Amino acid sequence: MSKRGGAAPGPKRPVGAHGRLRIIVLGYIVRGPLGGMAWSDLHYLMGLVDLGHDVYFVEDSDDYPSCYDPARNTIGTDASYGLEFAQRAFLRVGLDDRWAYYDAHTRRWLGPCADRIVEICAGADLLLNLGGVNPLRPWLLPIPARVLVDKDPLFTQIRHLSDDTARDRARGHTAFFSFGENIGRVGCAVPADGFPWQSTRHPIFLDAWPVTPGPADGRFTTVMQWDSYAAREHGGCRYGMKSDSFTPYLDLPARAGRIFELAIGSSATPRAFLASRGWAVLDPVELSWDPWAYQRYIRESRAEWSVAKHGYVVSRSGWFSERSASYLASGRPVLVQETGFSDWLPTGAGVVPFTSPEEALAGVEMINSHYDFHSKTARALAEECFDSCKVLSRLIEDAMSAHGEPRHPRDDAPNAGA
């Protein structure tokens, strides 16, 4: 824990073969100021700092209203709420002077690096565009290695095939990595979009997620969106959201007891109906006001139970959730719908996949009958498969391999949080 009260990076590990790099991380914290979304980017930032790199976070408003304000439940161009959220989060993890936000609507830079971020970008070696949710502005294009990290496999590729604007934005990158770890493998139905996708997975900065005992009376929980956006069609097939995956599992509480809790978003969520079938239903905003409230919710859970997006399942993309990996890091078993991740991730203990209600029920019994074993295995899997040191080292090596040594060695550069 840092002296500021948050989980800060620990002793820096030796940098990789390419030396200390200046890395720009493009993310979604100001516009998406909720705990789970913030952790998705913080894992990358804290992990990169821990590896010894010179790291900055940059976010762009883009050219449309995209700033969510959970206090007012509105989406607009006012980033005030998100800027305050980001300031608190970055302060707690020791990155308070390492971020900037570009407001395209007013053509202003905001944040502690506002007056020098363009110069910082001009000297950067590597850009990570997480989720591809930020445009590549002119000050980013000179960065020699520009990585697109696809967090939404299948839907990203369909977008590139059907939306010329999205495809043109993707072309600005020099390397392409996807959480769809089965892309290109036999049995995976993610369509080829012309980009050379390599596999990656979500890093977890394990020092920020210590193991705690699982509560004996805790529930099987998850944090999810009922509908993230409209279903997509491609090649005569329809690819839906979690709402499409959920129907076969509606009666689980009637068969296993009222042990399931859903912190579930989306205005389309049939909350009253789910409650009538025995599901405990929470508003995810109430437990995601900051990253540590979200983290506490996971720690207060006994395990995770979750379906996946229908599109991930039927395409057998191999996607595995960052949220589920965070449960694992906390020593919480996960009982999650199979997307093909069993092709690369050890399963059966710690991670228990299901493809039917019967398998889900059997998984509940397995976890409850040998809870300590599954909990210990959960953390071991997080360390083996999702440790940010391992995941990010490989990502950097693969992204930089086409570019040789960095233009600007960073062996004596100051580091975030130092």
Beta strands, then each sheet from edge to edge (+ up, - down):
strand 1: 22-26
strand 2: 54-60
strand 3: 67-69
strand 4: 74-76
strand 5: 99-103
strand 6: 108-110
strand 7: 126-130
strand 8: 145-150
strand 9: 175-178
strand 10: 197-199
strand 11: 220-225
strand 12: 232-234
strand 13: 237-239
strand 14: 260-265
strand 15: 280-282
strand 16: 303-306
strand 17: 334-337
strand 18: 351-354
sheet 1: 6+ 5- 2- 1- 7- 8- 9- 10-
sheet 2: 3+ 4-
sheet 3: 15+ 14+ 11+ 16+ 17+ 18+
sheet 4: 12+ 13-
end
